[in-house]
Amino acid sequence: MGTVVVGAIVVVIAGLAIRSIRKDKKSGKGCNGNCGSCGGCH
């Protein structure tokens, strides 16, 4: 039972992270793919 609860928490956290990344991309934040100009990409 504990494994199911921990798994559900991990899924929720991953979903929130993905939602945040998508929201940032839509608003123009984050890496633009031009690593030479920003230095933040690897």
C-alpha contacts under 8 A as a table, 3 or more apart, distances in Angstrom:
res1	aa1	res2	aa2	distance
1	M	4	V	5.29
1	M	5	V	6.55
2	G	5	V	5.13
2	G	6	V	6.20
3	T	6	V	5.19
3	T	7	G	5.96
4	V	7	G	5.03
4	V	8	A	6.10
5	V	8	A	5.13
5	V	9	I	6.29
6	V	9	I	5.09
6	V	10	V	6.24
7	G	10	V	5.11
7	G	11	V	6.23
8	A	11	V	5.09
8	A	12	V	6.22
9	I	12	V	5.14
9	I	13	I	6.21
10	V	13	I	5.17
10	V	14	A	6.11
11	V	14	A	5.13
11	V	15	G	6.07
12	V	15	G	5.06
12	V	16	L	6.23
13	I	16	L	5.15
13	I	17	A	6.24
14	A	17	A	5.07
14	A	18	I	6.21
15	G	18	I	5.17
15	G	19	R	6.10
16	L	19	R	5.03
16	L	20	S	6.13
17	A	20	S	5.11
17	A	21	I	6.26
18	I	21	I	5.10
18	I	22	R	6.19
19	R	22	R	5.20
19	R	23	K	6.10
20	S	23	K	5.08
20	S	24	D	6.17
21	I	24	D	5.14
21	I	25	K	6.23
22	R	25	K	5.09
22	R	26	K	6.22
23	K	26	K	5.21
23	K	27	S	6.31
24	D	27	S	5.15
24	D	28	G	6.22
24	D	29	K	4.99
24	D	30	G	6.53
25	K	28	G	5.08
25	K	29	K	5.51
25	K	30	G	6.33
26	K	29	K	7.56
31	C	34	N	7.47
31	C	35	C	7.91
31	C	38	C	7.91
31	C	40	G	7.24
31	C	41	C	6.60
32	N	35	C	7.82
33	G	41	C	7.49
34	N	37	S	5.84
34	N	38	C	6.92
35	C	38	C	5.52
35	C	39	G	5.39
35	C	40	G	6.73
35	C	41	C	5.33
35	C	42	H	7.24
36	G	39	G	5.95
38	C	41	C	7.26
39	G	42	H	7.80
